[in-house]
């Protein structure tokens, strides 16, 4: 990685910082956010998908009492930030947004072992390392250069450290088409890089993927069941079955995985 490449990335990340400080989205980005979040929110709640992901993450995290944890790109705190701060030996949350980090430090004031810093993960200014766990919820897809990302992750992880990720995929054809239409108008396009098949394969090469789960594959089309005369119970049971198939089969089946919208992985350093 040359100094010029790094400087270009750091400049892009300054724009990203400004964006997340004000969160000013253009019309196209607002529409996509609505489609992506609002239209699926009732579906997620009904199936308790988010809770299932968080509970899986807690299992992957394990006993944190002797662990040094990095909460990467945590903004003002994700769903598990305070859990990590409460249970770990040492907690550090970092994000580009100084505004968000100020809010997180307020939330962390009762945890003497925890702090948050506004710093760029790729910057030479971020010198801490030897983290037992790096928790990256909705973060790793913000890095365009996988070489830079993998190099920094390996540098910061302890030799037996864990990496837990959760990111969007662009591996199903309908999503690739929709994203392709939307991307030229996207206000945060410079730092939004949903995982492709190639990206997923790189993770499997660079790290030991201990476990992976994916969501919203076949199940994401279930809202069309509202157009079919079917009892609410039958519909819900069928949707649950589709979701569970996505969740279970994505562990080993690339075909099932690549139909999904989001992927979460537990990884370790390659020995």
Backbone as a ProteinNet text record, in pm:
[ID]
protein_1_A
[PRIMARY]
XXXXXXXXXXXXXXXXXXXXXXXXXXXXXXXXXXXXXXXXXXXXXXXXXXXXXXXXXXXXXXXXXXXXXXXXXXXXXXXXXXXXXXXXXXXXXXXXXXXXXXXXXXXXXXXXXXXXXXXXXXXXXXXXXXXXXXXXXXXXXXXXXXXXXXXXXXXXXXXXXXXXXXXXXXXXXXXXXXXXXXXXXXXXXXXXXXXXXXXXXXXXXXXXXXXXXXXXXXXXXXXXXXXXXXXXXXXXXXXXXXXXXXXXXXXXXXXXXXXXXXXXXXXXXXX
[TERTIARY]
83.9	0	87.8	74.4	156.3	96.6	182.4	135	27.6	41.7	-57.3	-194.2	-195.9	-322.6	-387.2	-306.3	-358.3	-414.3	-342.2	-388.6	-521.7	-539.6	-665.5	-780	-754.7	-857.9	-891.9	-791.7	-816	-894.8	-871.1	-948.8	-1094.4	-1116.3	-1253.7	-1322.2	-1247.8	-1305	-1339	-1268.9	-1305.9	-1443.9	-1471.5	-1603.9	-1709.1	-1670.1	-1760.7	-1791.8	-1690.2	-1709.7	-1809.7	-1794.9	-1886.1	-2028.4	-2040.4	-2172.3	-2242	-2169	-2230.9	-2249.2	-2175.2	-2198	-2331.3	-2369.2	-2494.3	-2602.9	-2560.8	-2653.4	-2749	-2693.3	-2773.8	-2778.3	-2891.1	-2908.7	-2988	-2948.6	-3029	-3154.5	-3240.1	-3369.2	-3353.1	-3260	-3240.6	-3196.7	-3108.7	-3060	-3170.7	-3255.3	-3368.5	-3466.4	-3491.1	-3582.4	-3527.1	-3396.3	-3335.2	-3338.7	-3310.7	-3314.3	-3453.9	-3556.7	-3693.9	-3721.7	-3683	-3706.9	-3634.5	-3510.3	-3425	-3466.3	-3504.9	-3531.9	-3680.3	-3754.8	-3894.8	-3979.8	-3962.8	-4047.8	-4023.1	-3902.2	-3869.9	-3875	-3902.7	-3894.8	-3999.5	-4124.3	-4228	-4194.4	-4141.4	-4102.4	-3992.7	-3892.4	-3783.8	-3836	-3925.2	-3979.3	-4062.1	-4144.2	-4231.9	-4152.5	-4041.5	-3958.3	-3847.1	-3834.7	-3729.6	-3590.3	-3570	-3444.6	-3328.3	-3347.3	-3238.2	-3196.1	-3294.9	-3264.1	-3186.1	-3221.2	-3152	-3005	-2980.3	-2842.8	-2764.6	-2824.4	-2755.1	-2724.6	-2818.2	-2794.2	-2682.4	-2677.4	-2567.1	-2435	-2432.9	-2310.7	-2265.6	-2359.2	-2321.9	-2257.5	-2310.1	-2250.3	-2108.4	-2090.8	-1958.8	-1861.6	-1909.8	-1824.2	-1772.6	-1857.6	-1818.1	-1789.3	-1705.7	-1668.4	-1573	-1613.8	-1536.1	-1453.7	-1460	-1403	-1253.1	-1182.4	-1037.8	-1001.8	-1099.8	-1080.9	-1069.7	-981	-968.9	-1048	-1149	-1244.8	-1239.8	-1237.5	-1251	-1388.4	-1468.1	-1599.6	-1578.8	-1559.6	-1516.4	-1635.3	-1622.8	-1729.1	-1860.9	-1854.3	-1969.4	-2068.4	-2032.3	-2112	-2139	-2263.1	-2293.8	-2323	-2296.8	-2322.5	-2420.1	-2379.4	-2470.9	-2545.7	-2621.2	-2706.2	-2624.9	-2502.1	-2423	-2310.3	-2300.3	-2188	-2182	-2294.4	-2293.8	-2274.1	-2322.4	-2298	-2147.5	-2081.6	-1937.3	-1862.7	-1904.4	-1838.8	-1855	-1974.1	-2002.6	-1927.1	-1909.2	-1857.8	-1709.5	-1649.9	-1510.5	-1412.7	-1290.1	-1184.2	-1145.6	-1143.4	-1108	-1189.5	-1262.5	-1347.7	-1304.7	-1289.8	-1262.5	-1356.2	-1436.4	-1521.6	-1462.9	-1453.2	-1400.9	-1496.7	-1499.3	-1580.7	-1523.3	-1555.2	-1509.7	-1579.3	-1702.9	-1785.2	-1753.3	-1693.6	-1664.5	-1793.4	-1897.3	-2026.7	-2084.4	-2082.3	-2135.6	-2052.2	-1920.4	-1831.4	-1854	-1883.3	-1916.7	-2038.8	-2139	-2260.7	-2230.7	-2145.1	-2111.8	-2034.6	-1941.6	-1865.5	-1956.9	-2064	-2163.3	-2227.4	-2256.1	-2320.2	-2222.8	-2093.1	-1991.5	-1937.5	-1988.7	-1927	-1932.1	-2022.9	-2031	-1944	-1867.6	-1781.4	-1634.8	-1562.6	-1424.4	-1328.2	-1366.3	-1280.3	-1305.9	-1394.1	-1439.5	-1419.5	-1390.8	-1381.5	-1409.7	-1435.7	-1459.5	-1372.1	-1324.2	-1236.2	-1284.1	-1275.7	-1304.2	-1173.7	-1155.6	-1030.7	-1057	-977.9	-988.3	-911	-977.3	-916.6	-789.5	-786	-671.3	-560.3	-587.8	-491.5	-374.7	-254.1	-138.1	-159.2	-254.9	-283.4	-346.3	-406.8	-468	-362.5	-305.5	-188.5	-219.3	-335.3	-365.3	-379.6	-340.2	-350.2	-365.7	-346	-359.3	-498.5	-600.7	-738.2	-776.3	-836.2	-883.6	-1006.2	-1084.8	-1205	-1220.1	-1247.8	-1292.1	-1436.4	-1525.3	-1667.4	-1700.7	-1743.7	-1766.8	-1908.4	-2002.7	-2142.8	-2175.9	-2198.9	-2234.2	-2122.1	-1997.7	-1882	-1789.4	-1757.9	-1651.1	-1682.2	-1809.1	-1844.1	-1817.6	-1772.1	-1736.2	-1593.5	-1520.3	-1380.7	-1373.9	-1339.2	-1328.6	-1207.7	-1094.1	-970.8	-964.5	-984.7	-978.2	-836.5	-738.3	-599.4	-568.7	-611.6	-591	-666.1	-791	-874.6	-815.5	-782.4	-730.8	-597.6	-513.6	-384.6	-400.9	-493.7	-513.5	-581.5	-678.5	-744.8	-644.4	-558.5	-458.7	-357.5	-325.8	-232	-290.2	-419.6	-482.8	-530.1	-556.9	-603.3	-487.6	-514.5	-418.7	-403	-298.5	-268	-381	-455.8	-569.1	-702.2	-701.2	-817.4	-933.7	-1053	-1175.8	-1218.6	-1277.3	-1338.8	-1483.9	-1576.8	-1719.6	-1774.8	-1835.4	-1882.5	-2030.1	-2090.2	-2228	-2237.3	-2266.7	-2263.3	-2364.5	-2403	-2494.2	-2422.8	-2499.7	-2451.1	-2512.5	-2440.7	-2497.9	-2482.1	-2507.3	-2478.4	-2599	-2720.1	-2836.7	-2865.4	-2906.3	-2926.2	-3024.3	-3141.4	-3233.7	-3171.8	-3095.6	-3032.5	-2923.1	-2847.8	-2744	-2806.8	-2918.1	-2987	-3037.3	-3104.3	-3159	-3047.7	-2941.9	-2829.5	-2759.6	-2751	-2687.8	-2763.6	-2895.1	-2978.1	-2964.7	-2960.4	-2959.7	-2823.5	-2714.4	-2581	-2538.8	-2566	-2521.7	-2581.5	-2691.1	-2758.4	-2735	-2657.2	-2638	-2543	-2584.8	-2502.6	-2383.8	-2387.9	-2277.5	-2207.8	-2212.7	-2158.8	-2007.8	-1935	-1788.9	-1742.2	-1829.4	-1789	-1893.2	-1970.8	-2067.3	-2031.9	-1979.3	-1935.2	-1989.2	-2119.7	-2176.2	-2095.8	-2089.6	-2002.8	-2049.1	-1956.3	-1977.2	-1933.3	-1953.7	-1905.9	-1753.5	-1688.1	-1542.1	-1498.2	-1570.1	-1535.6	-1550.6	-1660.3	-1684.5	-1573.1	-1534.1	-1427.4	-1294.2	-1269.2	-1145.1	-1141.6	-1255.2	-1259.9	-1225.7	-1276.5	-1247.1	-1099.3	-1034.5	-892.2	-805	-841.8	-759.3	-775.7	-892.7	-920.6	-977.1	-977.8	-1046.9	-1191.2	-1284.9	-1426.3	-1479.5	-1499.7	-1542.7	-1690.9	-1769.5	-1913.2	-1966.3	-2069	-2133.2	-2283	-2359.4	-2504.9	-2550.1	-2653.8	-2707	-2857.9	-2913	-3056.6	-3115.4	-3248.3	-3325.2	-3282.1	-3288.5	-3264.8	-3399	-3437.9	-3570.7	-3679.5	-3653.6	-3754.8	-3785.9	-3693.3	-3718	-3832.6	-3870	-3980	-4113.7	-4113.7	-4234.7	-4346	-4311.8	-4419.2	-4518	-4476.7	-4569.8	-4682.4	-4662.2	-4767.5	-4893	-4876.6	-4992.3	-5090.9	-5043.1	-5129.4	-5207.3	-5174.5	-5236.4	-5332.8	-5453.5	-5546.3	-5492.6	-5446.8	-5385.4	-5404.5	-5428.6	-5446.4	-5316.8	-5329.4	-5212.4	-5116.1	-5170.3	-5085.7	-5007	-5074.6	-5006.7	-4897	-4929.8	-4831.1	-4708.8	-4732.6	-4622	-4536.7	-4599.9	-4525	-4440.4	-4494.2	-4420	-4299.5	-4321.4	-4212.3	-4102.7	-4143.7	-4045.3	-3960.2	-4025.3	-3953.1	-3852.1	-3893.3	-3801.1	-3682.2	-3710.8	-3603.1	-3507.3	-3560.7	-3475	-3388.9	-3442.6	-3362.8	-3245.7	-3272.7	-3164.2	-3058.4	-3103.9	-3015.8	-2928.7	-2988.3	-2916.3	-2831.3	-2889.1	-2820.4	-2707.2	-2713.8	-2607	-2475.1	-2477.3	-2352.2	-2259	-2316.5	-2234.5	-2263.2	-2377.4	-2416.8	-2392.9	-2297.4	-2275.6	-2398.4	-2463.6	-2582.1	-2688.2	-2712.9	-2811.2	-2762.5	-2634	-2576	-2592.5	-2562.2	-2561.2	-2700.9	-2804.9	-2941.3	-2980.5	-2899.2	-2936.8	-2894.5	-2951.8	-2924	-2815.5	-2800.2	-2701.6	-2629.1	-2502.3	-2415.4	-2345.2	-2343.5	-2266.1	-2168.5	-2045.7	-1941.1	-1861.3	-1820	-1721.4	-1591.9	-1485.4	-1358.3	-1244.4	-1135.5	-1014	-893.6	-783.9	-660.1	-620.8	-574.9	-518.1	-388	-370.3	-246.2	-132.4
-118.4	0	123.9	208.4	328.4	439.4	538.6	652.4	729.2	735.7	806.9	740.2	607.3	533.8	555.9	549.6	569.4	710.4	809.3	948.2	967.7	901.8	912	851.7	737.6	671.7	756.6	812	894.5	1020.2	1076.5	1192.4	1154.9	1037	988.7	969.3	919.2	895.2	1024.8	1133	1263.6	1306.2	1277.6	1306.1	1218.7	1094	1002.6	1054.3	1106.4	1163.5	1278.1	1367.3	1480.5	1432.5	1329.7	1275.5	1221.7	1144.2	1084	1182.5	1292.5	1396.5	1467.4	1484.2	1555.2	1463.6	1345.6	1247.6	1312	1391	1456.8	1367.8	1300.7	1209.6	1276.7	1248.1	1299.1	1213.5	1253.6	1187.5	1039.3	1008	868.9	782.8	835.6	760.3	740.3	840.9	828.2	720.8	718.7	618.7	478.4	460.8	329.5	287.6	382.1	351.3	305.9	371.6	332.9	191.8	164.7	32.5	-75.8	-45.7	-145.4	-170.2	-62.7	-75.1	-81.4	16.5	27.2	-86.9	-120.3	-223.8	-360.7	-381	-510	-508.1	-390.1	-379.2	-465.1	-462.5	-544.7	-692.9	-727.8	-865.5	-910	-824.4	-855.3	-871.7	-780	-785	-910.4	-945	-1060.3	-1188.8	-1199	-1319.4	-1307.3	-1187.3	-1160.7	-1189.5	-1145.6	-1171	-1099.5	-970.3	-896.2	-960.6	-1001.1	-1064.6	-1194.5	-1267.8	-1393.5	-1367.3	-1261.8	-1225.1	-1183.4	-1098	-1050.2	-1164.5	-1256.2	-1370	-1458.5	-1474.7	-1550.8	-1479.8	-1347.8	-1271.6	-1289.3	-1290.7	-1311	-1447.5	-1549.2	-1682.3	-1678.2	-1613.7	-1603.3	-1525.1	-1420.6	-1338.9	-1418.6	-1501.8	-1584.3	-1503.3	-1557.4	-1492.4	-1377	-1256.5	-1136.7	-1084.6	-1151.3	-1096.9	-1069.7	-1140.7	-1117.9	-1070.8	-1012.3	-977.6	-826.5	-791.6	-654.5	-645.9	-558.6	-555.7	-422.4	-431	-312.7	-317.2	-214.2	-197.8	-103.4	-161.2	-86.1	-21.8	110.3	181.4	177.9	203.1	181.3	296.8	410.7	533.4	572.4	600.7	640.1	518.5	400.1	275.4	190.1	68	-25.8	-103.8	-204.1	-277.1	-344.7	-387.7	-460.9	-378.9	-251.5	-171.4	-169.6	-142.8	-137.7	-276	-378.6	-517	-545.2	-505.8	-525.8	-447	-322.8	-237.9	-293.8	-346.2	-397.2	-525.5	-610.9	-745.5	-765.1	-674.2	-695.5	-635.8	-685	-631.2	-491.1	-471.9	-341.4	-322.4	-211	-182.1	-50.8	-53.8	68.4	73.1	177.7	199.3	310.4	287.9	393.1	417.4	541.4	579.6	708.1	733	855.6	979	965.2	1077.8	1120.9	1239	1289.9	1322.6	1362.9	1391.7	1265	1154.7	1028.6	975.7	990	940.8	1018.4	1146.8	1225.9	1169.5	1129.4	1069.5	934.8	855.3	723.9	736.7	830.7	848	885.4	958	986.3	857.6	767.3	639.9	546.9	569.7	482.2	533	644.2	708.2	622.9	525	437.6	312.5	303.9	187.2	232.8	217.2	266.3	196.3	79.3	3.3	36.9	135.6	160.6	305.9	324.1	458.6	452.3	568	577.9	688.6	665.9	762.5	789.7	915	952.8	943.7	834.4	811	721.2	737.1	653.3	523.4	411.1	279.7	261.9	320	304.3	404.6	505.9	613	567.9	619.1	590.3	641.1	732.4	785.6	679.8	579.5	473.6	366.4	368.4	285.7	161.1	156.3	39.4	-87.2	-200	-328.3	-440.5	-564.1	-682.5	-695	-670.5	-687.9	-835.7	-884.3	-1022.8	-1039.4	-932.3	-934.3	-801.3	-808.2	-690.8	-716.8	-632.6	-644.1	-537.1	-579.9	-486.7	-506.2	-435.1	-448.7	-343.3	-390.3	-300	-206.4	-255.7	-167.8	-206.7	-334.7	-376	-346.3	-333.5	-301.7	-155	-76.3	63.2	77.2	-32	-28.5	-79.1	9.6	-31.1	-119.8	-83.2	-159.3	-274.7	-394.9	-511.8	-536.2	-504.6	-523.1	-438.5	-311.2	-224	-276.5	-316	-363.6	-487.8	-588.5	-713.3	-691.6	-609.1	-581.2	-517.9	-422.1	-353	-443.6	-523.2	-615.7	-714.8	-769.3	-865.7	-799.4	-673.8	-599.2	-573.2	-548.2	-508.3	-627	-740	-857.3	-926.8	-976.8	-1064.3	-1192.3	-1268	-1386.5	-1487.9	-1495.9	-1588.1	-1512.1	-1390.6	-1303.2	-1342.2	-1292.4	-1316.5	-1188.9	-1207.9	-1099.3	-1137.3	-1052	-1076.1	-965	-1002.7	-903.6	-923.6	-815.5	-820.8	-716.3	-759	-666.9	-705.5	-608.6	-637.1	-708.3	-785.7	-856.4	-795.6	-810.3	-773.6	-892.2	-1010.4	-1132.8	-1189.9	-1148.6	-1198.4	-1105.6	-1162.1	-1084.3	-968.8	-988.9	-875.7	-759.2	-789.3	-683.2	-612.8	-688.2	-625.9	-529.1	-566.8	-479.6	-352.5	-372.1	-256.9	-163.9	-222.3	-140.4	-70.1	-137.7	-77.2	43.9	38.7	152.2	267.8	232.7	333.3	399.2	323.8	369.4	504.6	536.8	667.2	786.6	764.7	872.7	867.4	770.8	745.2	847.3	912.7	1016.8	961.8	834.1	774.4	663.2	673.7	567.4	547.5	652.9	642.7	548.8	518.5	428.8	321	287.3	178	70.8	-42.4	-150.3	-284.2	-308.2	-437.1	-552.6	-660.7	-772.4	-841.3	-863.5	-945	-1087.9	-1177.6	-1315.1	-1315.1	-1230.9	-1221.9	-1177.9	-1082.2	-1034.5	-1145.2	-1217.5	-1327.1	-1431.2	-1463.9	-1561.7	-1512	-1381	-1324.7	-1340.2	-1318.4	-1336.4	-1480.5	-1574.2	-1714.9	-1746.5	-1671.7	-1691.5	-1627.6	-1506.6	-1429	-1469.9	-1522.2	-1560.6	-1701.9	-1757.6	-1884.2	-1850.9	-1879.8	-1854.1	-1971	-1946.2	-2049.8	-2081.1	-1976.7	-1994.4	-1873.6	-1896.2	-1786.6	-1813.1	-1706	-1714.3	-1599.3	-1623.8	-1519.5	-1511.6	-1393.9	-1371.5	-1303.1	-1312.9	-1248.4	-1298.1	-1429.5	-1491.1	-1519.1	-1643.5	-1676.8	-1607.7	-1588.7	-1529.7	-1384.1	-1312.5	-1169.9	-1144.8	-1246	-1229.7	-1269.2	-1301.3	-1354	-1250.7	-1120.2	-1021.7	-1033	-1099.3	-1120.3	-1216.6	-1288.6	-1378.2	-1301	-1170.2	-1088.3	-1079.4	-1110.2	-1104.6	-1234.4	-1335.3	-1466.8	-1490.9	-1538.8	-1569.2	-1685	-1652.8	-1751.9	-1704.7	-1795.4	-1755.6	-1697.4	-1608.3	-1542.1	-1642.5	-1744.2	-1845	-1925.9	-1966.2	-2043.2	-1959.2	-1833.7	-1744.5	-1728.9	-1703.4	-1683.5	-1809.8	-1924.8	-2050.4	-2075.9	-2042.6	-2062.2	-1967.5	-1843	-1744.2	-1786.1	-1835.1	-1881.4	-1995	-2083.8	-2196	-2146.6	-2050.5	-1993.3	-1927.4	-1850.1	-1781.5	-1880.8	-1982.3	-2080.6	-2156.5	-2180	-2242.9	-2153.3	-2023.3	-1928.2	-1933.6	-1927.8	-1921.4	-2045.3	-2160.8	-2286.1	-2323.6	-2317.2	-2367	-2275.2	-2147.2	-2054.6	-2085.7	-2169.2	-2208.6	-2282	-2364.2	-2450.2	-2434.2	-2376.2	-2366.3	-2225.4	-2212.9	-2082.5	-2040.2	-2135.6	-2105.2	-2038.2	-2093.3	-2033.7	-1898.8	-1892.5	-1769.2	-1653.9	-1678.3	-1571	-1522.1	-1588.7	-1540.2	-1436.5	-1425.9	-1346.8	-1200.5	-1118.7	-974.4	-936.2	-1014.1	-981.2	-1106.8	-1086.8	-1196.4	-1159.4	-1252.3	-1234.5	-1350.7	-1319.6	-1421.2	-1411.3	-1527.3	-1536.8	-1585.6	-1505.8	-1539.2	-1532.5	-1602.2	-1597.8	-1578.7	-1536.3	-1522.7	-1659.2	-1661.4	-1784.7	-1816	-1941.7	-1979	-1995
0	0	0	-100.5	-110.4	-23.6	8.2	86.5	11.3	-121.7	-203	-194.8	-204.1	-193.2	-57.6	47.6	181.4	197.6	147.2	157.4	86.6	-27.9	-101.4	-20.9	39.3	120.6	242.4	308.2	426.5	392	271.4	226.5	203.2	143.2	124.7	258.4	356	487.3	560.7	527.3	584.2	533.5	406.4	350.7	418.6	444.3	512.7	653.6	720.9	854.2	849.3	753.5	739.9	713.2	629.8	596.2	720.6	802.4	919.6	1034.2	1031.6	1132.1	1110.4	982.7	952.6	899	845.6	788.3	687.4	597.7	495.1	371.4	351.2	238.9	126.8	2.1	-108.6	-125.6	-219.4	-236	-269.3	-359.9	-400.8	-283.5	-199.5	-84.5	18.3	34.6	127	78.2	-52.6	-109.4	-87.7	-115.7	-97.7	49.6	141	283.3	324.2	268.8	299	249.3	125.2	66.8	146	181.6	247.4	391.6	461.4	604.2	638.9	591.4	632.6	579.2	452.5	395.2	457.1	510.9	571.4	724.1	781.6	927.1	997.3	950.3	1012.8	999.3	882.9	855.3	951.6	973.9	1066.9	1209.5	1248.6	1384.7	1406	1307.7	1319.9	1337.9	1266.8	1275.5	1379.4	1440.1	1539.8	1482	1358.2	1289.3	1357.4	1390.7	1453	1584.5	1665.1	1793.1	1772.3	1667.9	1638	1604	1527.9	1491.9	1616.5	1700.1	1820.3	1917.1	1931.6	2020.2	1966.9	1835.9	1775.5	1801.4	1790.1	1815.9	1960.7	2055.4	2195.3	2216.5	2148.4	2156.5	2100.3	1986.4	1924.4	2013.1	2078.5	2164.9	2283.8	2340.2	2453.4	2577.9	2665.1	2790.3	2760.2	2796.7	2763	2881	2992.6	3116	3108.9	3021.6	3008.4	2868.1	2797.3	2656.3	2634.2	2541.6	2492.6	2362.1	2358.5	2248	2174.6	2042.2	1956.5	1891	1915.9	1853.5	1735.8	1618	1500.2	1429.4	1402.8	1331.6	1406.8	1535.9	1624	1625.3	1562.7	1563.9	1710.9	1747.9	1886.3	1973.2	1917.2	1987.3	1910.6	1878.1	1813.4	1922.1	1881.5	1975.4	2086.6	2057.8	2157.1	2219.1	2187.7	2238.7	2390.9	2455.8	2602.2	2663	2596.6	2640.6	2637.8	2529.9	2517.9	2625.6	2646.8	2746	2886.8	2916.3	3050.2	3081.8	2982.1	3009.1	2975.5	2900.4	2859.6	2960.4	2955.5	3041.4	2996.2	2864.3	2806.4	2679.5	2670.2	2555.1	2491.5	2358.8	2283.9	2163.5	2158.3	2041.6	1956.9	1825.6	1738.2	1621.3	1577.2	1463.6	1405	1278.7	1213.9	1270.2	1310.3	1353.5	1496.5	1512.3	1646.3	1721	1647.8	1709.7	1774.1	1699	1750.4	1866.2	1857.1	1962.7	2092.7	2081.1	2199.1	2269.7	2191.5	2247.3	2312	2246.7	2301.4	2431.6	2439.9	2563.8	2681	2651.5	2755.4	2806	2714.9	2751	2823.6	2803.5	2862.2	2995.3	3044.2	3161.7	3288	3291.7	3410.4	3398.1	3287.9	3266.4	3264.9	3376.8	3384.7	3288.6	3239.9	3148.7	3002.3	2977.7	2841	2799.5	2670.3	2613.2	2463.9	2405.8	2261.8	2205.2	2082.8	2016.6	1875	1834.9	1696.3	1618.5	1548.5	1476.1	1356.1	1251.9	1133.1	1157.3	1138.9	1160.2	1077.7	957.7	868.1	893.9	973.9	996	1083.2	1055	1141.7	1283.9	1302.9	1435.9	1526.7	1467.2	1546.8	1572.8	1692.4	1719.7	1804.4	1868.6	1953.7	1871	1930.4	1861	1962.9	1917.9	2002.8	2064.6	1981.2	2026.1	2018.9	2125.8	2127.7	2037.9	2028.1	1945.4	1873.5	1743.8	1669.3	1628.2	1678.9	1647.2	1544.2	1426.3	1314.9	1261.4	1320.9	1281.2	1174.5	1052.2	942.6	903.3	907	890.9	775.6	762	671.2	525	489.9	350.9	317.1	414.6	387.8	334.2	325.4	279.8	136.1	43.7	-97	-119.5	-59	-77.1	22.4	-27	60.4	109.5	27.1	69.6	192.8	190	305.9	427.1	404.5	514.7	579.3	499.2	555	626	566.5	628.7	766	776.1	903.6	1006.3	963.1	1055.2	1114.5	1031.2	1078.1	1171	1142.4	1226	1364.8	1371.3	1497.3	1581.7	1518.5	1592.1	1664.2	1783	1850.1	1769.7	1797.2	1715.9	1715.2	1826.2	1833.2	1838.9	1784.6	1795.2	1706.2	1743.1	1667.4	1595	1477.9	1402.6	1377.4	1419.9	1399.7	1311.8	1200.7	1103.8	1071.4	1019.9	969.2	859.1	735.5	622.2	514.9	430.7	319.9	204.9	131.5	13	-113.1	-223.2	-353.4	-449.7	-396.8	-472	-545.7	-509.8	-583.3	-701.1	-811.8	-934.8	-917.4	-855.7	-839.7	-763.3	-656.7	-579.2	-658	-737.2	-820.9	-920.6	-977.8	-1073.7	-1005	-890.7	-818.3	-772.3	-715.4	-669	-784.8	-900.2	-1016.8	-1067	-1062.2	-1102.9	-1004.3	-877.8	-771.5	-750.6	-771.7	-731.7	-790	-918.2	-969.7	-894.8	-823.7	-752.3	-601.8	-557.7	-415.1	-353.4	-244.5	-184.1	-106.5	-67.6	8.7	-70.4	-202.2	-288.4	-271.4	-235.2	-225.9	-115.1	-20.2	88.8	116	17.1	28.8	-73.9	-25.1	-112.6	-61.3	-78.8	-34.8	-91.4	-16.3	-52.2	-180.8	-269.2	-388.4	-357.3	-450.9	-434	-417.8	-494	-487	-347.6	-288.9	-155.3	-52.4	-58.9	35.1	24.3	-97.5	-118.3	-62.1	-73.2	-17.7	133.8	199	344.1	381.2	303.7	330.2	307.2	220.6	194.4	302.8	342.3	434.3	580.4	614.7	752.9	758.1	875.7	897.8	934.8	844.8	871.7	955.2	1083.2	1177	1157.7	1138.1	1117.4	1040.9	961.9	890.4	883.7	881.8	868.6	779.4	701.7	614.9	630.3	603.2	619.8	496.6	487.7	381.6	244.2	227.2	96.5	31.3	27.6	-25.1	55.4	183.5	271.4	239.1	173	149.3	52.3	-25.6	-120.5	-58.8	67.6	130.4	141.2	133.5	143.7	27.8	-80.9	-191.7	-152.1	-41.4	6	46.3	71.7	105.3	-10.4	-131.1	-249.4	-267.8	-187.1	-201.6	-86.3	-115.2	-4.8	79.4	198.3	287.1	429.9	522	661.7	717.2	813.8	872.2	934.3	1000.1	1064.5	962.1	854.3	750.1	684.6	660.8	598.8	688.7	817.9	910.4	922.6	931.8	941.8	818.1	702.2	578.1	571	611.5	610.7	709.1	826.4	925.4	869.4	794.8	735.4	632.3	549.6	450.5	519.6	623.4	695.2	759.4	822.3	888.8	788.5	670.3	564.1	523.8	510.6	481	590.5	714.7	831.7	845.3	828.7	848.3	726.5	608	488.5	441.8	477.1	435.9	504.4	608.8	674.8	578.8	493.8	408	259.3	224.4	84.6	30.2	-62.4	-126.3	-205.8	-268.1	-348	-262.5	-143.7	-53.1	-2.1	34.5	86.2	-11.4	-138.7	-237.5	-276.9	-227.3	-247.6	-142.3	-36.7	79.7	68.8	158.3	159.5	259	366.9	469.2	516.1	550.2	592.1	721.9	817.4	938.6	952.4	997.3	1004.2	1133.3	1183.3	1290.6	1226	1240.4	1176.3	1277.3	1244	1323.9	1232.7	1293	1218	1162	1037.6	982.6	1054.2	1092.2	1162.8	1062.6
[MASK]
+++++++++++++++++++++++++++++++++++++++++++++++++++++++++++++++++++++++++++++++++++++++++++++++++++++++++++++++++++++++++++++++++++++++++++++++++++++++++++++++++++++++++++++++++++++++++++++++++++++++++++++++++++++++++++++++++++++++++++++++++++++++++++++++++++++++++++++++

